[in-house]
Amino acid sequence: MTKRMLIMIGGVVLVVVLLGFGFYLHIQKLIASSPKPYPQTVTATKVSSQDWQPALAAVGSVVPVRGVDVTTEIAGLVREIHFKSGQDVKKGDILVELNADSDKAQLDALNAAAELSASVLKRDKAQFDAQAIAQAQVDADSADLKSKRALAAQQQAIIDKKTIRAPFSGKLGITTVNPGQYVNPGDKIVTLQTIDPIYVDFNLPQKQIGALQVGQVVNVTSDGFAGVTFPGKITAISPKVDTATRNVVVEATLSNPKRQLLPGMFANASVEVGDKKHYLTLPQTAITYNPYGSTVFVVMTADEAAAAARGAAASGAASPPVQATAASGSGLVVEPAFDNTGGTGGEQGPIL
């Protein structure tokens, strides 16, 4: 390579370096001349002290103590309906009557046949006492009477089934059955639910089974009644863990005098475990959550900040690599602090 060629290459490299350096200085000048962001306005608040109850949170469903769709065992024509939709009923109250005229007529015939068999048996017993007939005839008459009475009882049972009664006390739902309508066995007539008291069934993971026991207090909330808490107690814990989810089903019983909770509603359950604990708490909006931890900005005077820094240095405690910011003209210092925070309690969060 000739000397002239080397000089040309060196010149090109020098020009490129000078252009790059000039571009760098231009960028730095633009950055320096750009407007500085204004300080962000924030609101300060004091840390509060609260007693919190440790609890296990779960979601579940409201379940009736007893609930059934009332149906009929026997087909028939609806003659009369003795209830209104939404009505409260007692166990044994008549709900619906089906037409049983032909069944009653057949019952009368069977009762008449049974009475005749009873008369024949009575007459044959008298003849047997006079040694006019054999014992076999009396036995046959007795068996015939029992058969006739059994047929009459069977027919009476059919008639009774055409009078549909409430199987237990509770509240009726909305019916779509009307007088004159023909119903088949299994057709739904109306739903009947016992909702006071009422159950709430929810699932908890198997690792929390050790903290559960019958009698523990459970607080239930539902989005249908914002701000209302329904207290209750655990009354049953399933003896089996679901192999698919590894969860255990827990049943809580709640008083429901106003009948606000209805079967099928979604519910949030909170099971109280252990004793209450004392925490310093902050509003949730004051805590910044990050993958590496939670950050809380602490406002203190410049003297307090300096004293805290000296104390940390003397103890050898590690401090976060951040720069404290002084509020202009206020004598206050805002410094981010990394804290371990726990769960939430409404709009508050604890500092552990």
C-alpha positions as CSV (number, residue, x, y, z in Angstrom):
1,M,0.0,0.0,0.0
2,T,1.5,3.4,-1.0
3,K,2.1,6.2,1.4
4,R,-0.4,8.3,-0.5
5,M,-3.1,5.7,0.0
6,L,-2.4,5.6,3.8
7,I,-2.7,9.4,4.0
8,M,-6.1,9.3,2.2
9,I,-7.4,6.6,4.6
10,G,-6.2,8.5,7.6
11,G,-7.9,11.7,6.4
12,V,-11.2,9.9,5.9
13,V,-11.1,8.4,9.4
14,L,-10.3,11.8,10.9
15,V,-13.2,13.4,9.1
16,V,-15.6,10.6,10.4
17,V,-14.3,11.0,13.9
18,L,-14.7,14.8,13.8
19,L,-18.3,14.5,12.4
20,G,-19.2,12.0,15.1
21,F,-17.8,14.1,17.9
22,G,-19.6,17.1,16.5
23,F,-22.9,15.2,16.3
24,Y,-22.4,14.1,19.9
25,L,-21.8,17.7,21.1
26,H,-25.0,18.7,19.2
27,I,-27.1,16.1,20.9
28,Q,-25.7,17.0,24.4
29,K,-26.6,20.7,23.6
30,L,-30.1,19.7,22.7
31,I,-30.6,17.7,25.8
32,A,-29.2,20.5,28.0
33,S,-31.5,23.1,26.3
34,S,-34.7,20.9,26.6
35,P,-37.2,22.0,29.2
36,K,-36.8,20.4,32.6
37,P,-39.9,18.5,33.9
38,Y,-41.8,20.2,36.6
39,P,-41.9,18.5,40.0
40,Q,-44.9,16.2,40.4
41,T,-47.4,17.3,43.0
42,V,-48.2,14.7,45.6
43,T,-50.3,14.4,48.8
44,A,-48.7,13.3,52.0
45,T,-50.5,11.4,54.8
46,K,-49.6,10.0,58.2
47,V,-49.1,6.4,58.9
48,S,-52.0,5.0,60.9
49,S,-52.0,2.2,63.5
50,Q,-54.6,-0.6,63.2
51,D,-55.4,-4.0,64.6
52,W,-56.0,-6.5,61.7
53,Q,-57.5,-9.9,61.9
54,P,-55.5,-12.5,59.9
55,A,-57.9,-14.3,57.5
56,L,-58.1,-16.8,54.7
57,A,-59.9,-15.4,51.6
58,A,-61.9,-17.5,49.3
59,V,-64.8,-17.3,46.8
60,G,-67.9,-19.4,47.0
61,S,-71.6,-19.8,46.3
62,V,-74.7,-19.4,48.4
63,V,-76.5,-22.7,48.9
64,P,-79.9,-23.3,50.5
65,V,-80.1,-25.4,53.6
66,R,-82.9,-27.3,51.8
67,G,-83.9,-26.7,48.2
68,V,-86.0,-28.7,45.7
69,D,-88.0,-28.4,42.6
70,V,-91.5,-29.6,43.6
71,T,-92.8,-32.2,41.1
72,T,-95.6,-34.7,40.8
73,E,-95.2,-38.5,40.9
74,I,-98.4,-39.1,39.0
75,A,-99.7,-37.6,35.8
76,G,-102.9,-35.6,35.9
77,L,-104.9,-32.5,35.2
78,V,-104.3,-29.5,37.5
79,R,-107.6,-28.8,39.3
80,E,-106.5,-26.1,41.8
81,I,-103.4,-24.2,42.8
82,H,-103.2,-23.2,46.5
83,F,-100.3,-20.9,46.5
84,K,-98.9,-17.7,45.0
85,S,-95.4,-17.2,43.6
86,G,-93.0,-16.1,46.3
87,Q,-95.2,-17.2,49.2
88,D,-93.9,-18.7,52.4
89,V,-95.2,-22.1,53.2
90,K,-95.0,-24.6,56.1
91,K,-94.3,-28.3,55.8
92,G,-97.4,-30.2,54.7
93,D,-99.2,-27.2,53.2
94,I,-101.2,-28.1,50.1
95,L,-99.7,-26.6,46.9
96,V,-101.5,-28.2,44.0
97,E,-104.5,-30.6,43.6
98,L,-104.8,-32.8,40.6
99,N,-108.1,-34.1,39.3
100,A,-108.8,-37.4,41.1
101,D,-112.5,-38.0,40.4
102,S,-112.0,-41.3,38.6
103,D,-109.5,-42.4,41.3
104,K,-112.0,-41.7,44.1
105,A,-114.7,-43.6,42.3
106,Q,-112.4,-46.6,42.0
107,L,-111.6,-46.3,45.6
108,D,-115.2,-46.5,46.5
109,A,-115.6,-49.7,44.5
110,L,-112.6,-51.2,46.2
111,N,-113.9,-50.2,49.7
112,A,-117.2,-51.8,48.8
113,A,-115.5,-55.0,47.8
114,A,-113.5,-55.0,51.0
115,E,-116.7,-54.6,53.0
116,L,-118.3,-57.5,51.2
117,S,-115.2,-59.7,52.0
118,A,-115.4,-58.7,55.6
119,S,-119.1,-59.8,55.7
120,V,-118.3,-63.1,54.1
121,L,-115.5,-63.7,56.5
122,K,-117.8,-62.9,59.5
123,R,-120.5,-65.3,58.2
124,D,-118.0,-68.1,57.4
125,K,-116.5,-67.8,60.9
126,A,-119.9,-68.4,62.4
127,Q,-120.5,-71.4,60.2
128,F,-117.0,-72.7,61.1
129,D,-118.0,-72.4,64.8
130,A,-121.0,-74.6,64.0
131,Q,-118.7,-77.0,62.2
132,A,-120.5,-76.4,58.9
133,I,-117.4,-75.5,56.9
134,A,-113.7,-76.3,56.9
135,Q,-110.9,-74.1,58.3
136,A,-109.6,-73.7,54.8
137,Q,-112.6,-71.7,53.8
138,V,-112.1,-69.3,56.7
139,D,-108.5,-68.8,55.8
140,A,-109.4,-68.1,52.1
141,D,-111.9,-65.5,53.2
142,S,-109.4,-63.8,55.5
143,A,-106.8,-63.6,52.7
144,D,-109.4,-62.2,50.3
145,L,-110.3,-59.5,52.8
146,K,-106.6,-58.5,53.3
147,S,-106.1,-58.4,49.5
148,K,-109.2,-56.1,49.0
149,R,-108.1,-53.8,51.8
150,A,-104.6,-53.6,50.3
151,L,-106.0,-52.6,46.9
152,A,-108.1,-50.0,48.6
153,A,-105.0,-48.6,50.4
154,Q,-103.0,-48.6,47.2
155,Q,-105.8,-46.6,45.5
156,Q,-105.9,-44.2,48.5
157,A,-102.1,-43.6,48.1
158,I,-102.7,-42.7,44.4
159,I,-105.3,-40.2,45.4
160,D,-103.0,-38.8,48.1
161,K,-100.2,-38.3,45.6
162,K,-102.6,-36.1,43.5
163,T,-102.6,-33.7,46.4
164,I,-99.1,-32.2,46.2
165,R,-97.8,-30.8,49.5
166,A,-94.8,-28.8,50.6
167,P,-92.1,-31.3,51.8
168,F,-90.6,-28.8,54.2
169,S,-91.0,-25.1,55.3
170,G,-89.5,-22.5,53.0
171,K,-90.1,-19.9,50.3
172,L,-91.7,-20.7,47.0
173,G,-90.4,-19.5,43.7
174,I,-92.2,-18.5,40.5
175,T,-94.5,-21.1,38.9
176,T,-95.6,-21.5,35.3
177,V,-98.3,-24.1,36.0
178,N,-101.9,-23.1,35.7
179,P,-105.3,-24.7,36.5
180,G,-106.4,-27.0,33.6
181,Q,-102.8,-27.8,32.6
182,Y,-101.8,-31.5,32.2
183,V,-98.6,-32.4,34.1
184,N,-96.5,-35.5,33.7
185,P,-94.4,-37.2,36.4
186,G,-91.3,-35.2,37.0
187,D,-92.6,-31.9,35.6
188,K,-91.5,-28.9,37.7
189,I,-94.3,-27.2,39.4
190,V,-92.4,-24.7,41.6
191,T,-89.1,-24.4,43.4
192,L,-89.0,-24.4,47.2
193,Q,-86.0,-23.1,49.1
194,T,-85.1,-22.8,52.8
195,I,-83.0,-19.6,53.0
196,D,-82.9,-18.8,56.7
197,P,-80.4,-19.9,57.8
198,I,-78.4,-20.4,54.6
199,Y,-75.1,-22.0,53.6
200,V,-72.1,-20.6,51.8
201,D,-69.8,-23.3,50.2
202,F,-66.3,-22.3,49.3
203,N,-63.0,-23.9,48.4
204,L,-59.6,-23.5,50.1
205,P,-56.2,-25.1,49.0
206,Q,-55.1,-28.2,50.9
207,K,-52.1,-26.3,52.4
208,Q,-54.6,-24.3,54.5
209,I,-56.5,-27.2,55.9
210,G,-54.5,-27.1,59.1
211,A,-55.8,-23.7,59.9
212,L,-59.5,-24.7,59.6
213,Q,-61.8,-26.1,62.2
214,V,-65.5,-26.3,62.8
215,G,-66.8,-23.2,64.6
216,Q,-64.4,-20.6,63.1
217,V,-65.9,-17.2,62.3
218,V,-66.6,-16.6,58.6
219,N,-67.4,-13.1,57.2
220,V,-69.2,-13.2,53.9
221,T,-69.7,-10.3,51.4
222,S,-71.5,-10.1,48.1
223,D,-71.5,-7.5,45.4
224,G,-75.3,-7.5,45.5
225,F,-75.0,-5.7,48.9
226,A,-72.0,-3.5,48.9
227,G,-70.6,-2.7,52.3
228,V,-72.7,-5.3,54.1
229,T,-71.0,-8.2,55.9
230,F,-72.8,-11.4,56.8
231,P,-71.2,-13.2,59.7
232,G,-71.4,-16.9,60.2
233,K,-69.4,-20.0,61.3
234,I,-67.9,-23.0,59.7
235,T,-70.2,-26.0,60.3
236,A,-68.7,-28.6,58.0
237,I,-65.4,-29.4,56.3
238,S,-65.3,-32.0,53.5
239,P,-63.4,-35.2,54.5
240,K,-62.1,-35.4,50.9
241,V,-59.8,-33.2,48.9
242,D,-60.5,-32.8,45.2
243,T,-57.8,-34.7,43.3
244,A,-58.1,-32.3,40.3
245,T,-57.8,-29.0,42.1
246,R,-56.3,-30.1,45.5
247,N,-58.9,-28.0,47.2
248,V,-61.2,-28.8,50.1
249,V,-64.8,-27.7,50.3
250,V,-65.9,-25.8,53.4
251,E,-69.4,-25.1,54.4
252,A,-70.4,-22.1,56.5
253,T,-73.8,-21.4,58.0
254,L,-75.1,-17.9,58.2
255,S,-78.2,-16.2,59.6
256,N,-80.3,-14.7,56.9
257,P,-83.3,-13.1,58.6
258,K,-83.8,-10.4,55.9
259,R,-83.3,-13.0,53.2
260,Q,-80.8,-10.9,51.3
261,L,-78.6,-13.8,50.4
262,L,-80.2,-16.1,47.8
263,P,-79.2,-19.5,46.5
264,G,-76.8,-19.3,43.6
265,M,-75.3,-15.9,44.5
266,F,-71.5,-15.4,44.2
267,A,-69.9,-14.7,47.6
268,N,-66.6,-13.7,49.0
269,A,-65.7,-15.6,52.2
270,S,-63.1,-14.5,54.8
271,V,-62.2,-17.1,57.5
272,E,-60.7,-15.6,60.7
273,V,-57.6,-17.4,61.8
274,G,-55.5,-16.7,64.9
275,D,-55.5,-13.5,67.0
276,K,-55.6,-10.0,65.8
277,K,-52.2,-8.4,65.0
278,H,-51.1,-4.8,65.2
279,Y,-49.9,-3.1,62.0
280,L,-48.8,0.3,60.8
281,T,-50.9,0.9,57.7
282,L,-50.8,3.2,54.6
283,P,-53.3,3.9,51.9
284,Q,-53.0,1.5,49.0
285,T,-52.4,4.5,46.7
286,A,-49.2,5.4,48.7
287,I,-47.5,2.1,47.9
288,T,-45.8,1.4,44.6
289,Y,-45.7,-2.3,43.8
290,N,-42.7,-3.6,41.8
291,P,-41.4,-7.1,40.9
292,Y,-38.4,-6.5,43.3
293,G,-40.5,-5.1,46.2
294,S,-42.8,-2.4,47.3
295,T,-41.8,1.3,47.5
296,V,-43.1,3.9,49.9
297,F,-42.0,7.6,49.7
298,V,-41.2,9.0,53.2
299,V,-41.4,12.7,53.9
300,M,-39.1,14.0,56.6
301,T,-37.2,17.2,57.6
302,A,-33.7,17.6,56.3
303,D,-32.3,17.1,59.8
304,E,-34.2,13.9,60.2
305,A,-33.0,12.6,56.9
306,A,-29.4,13.4,57.8
307,A,-29.7,11.7,61.2
308,A,-31.3,8.6,59.5
309,A,-28.4,8.4,57.0
310,R,-25.8,8.7,59.8
311,G,-27.6,5.9,61.7
312,A,-27.7,3.6,58.7
313,A,-24.0,4.2,58.0
314,A,-23.1,3.6,61.6
315,S,-25.0,0.3,61.7
316,G,-23.7,-0.8,58.4
317,A,-27.2,-1.3,57.0
318,A,-27.5,-1.3,53.3
319,S,-29.4,1.6,51.8
320,P,-31.1,1.7,48.4
321,P,-29.2,3.3,45.7
322,V,-31.5,6.3,45.3
323,Q,-31.1,10.1,45.6
324,A,-33.1,11.9,48.2
325,T,-35.0,15.0,46.9
326,A,-35.3,18.2,48.8
327,A,-38.6,20.1,48.5
328,S,-37.7,23.6,47.4
329,G,-37.9,26.1,50.3
330,S,-39.7,23.7,52.6
331,G,-36.9,22.1,54.6
332,L,-38.3,18.7,53.8
333,V,-36.7,15.7,52.1
334,V,-38.6,13.1,50.1
335,E,-36.8,9.7,50.1
336,P,-38.0,6.4,48.7
337,A,-37.9,3.5,51.2
338,F,-38.2,-0.2,50.3
339,D,-40.7,-2.0,52.6
340,N,-42.2,-5.4,53.0
341,T,-45.9,-5.0,52.7
342,G,-48.6,-7.6,53.5
343,G,-52.1,-8.1,52.2
344,T,-54.8,-5.5,51.9
345,G,-57.6,-4.4,54.1
346,G,-60.0,-2.4,52.0
347,E,-58.1,0.8,51.0
348,Q,-55.3,0.2,53.5
349,G,-52.1,-1.8,53.2
350,P,-49.9,-3.0,56.2
351,I,-46.2,-2.5,56.6
352,L,-44.7,-5.7,57.9
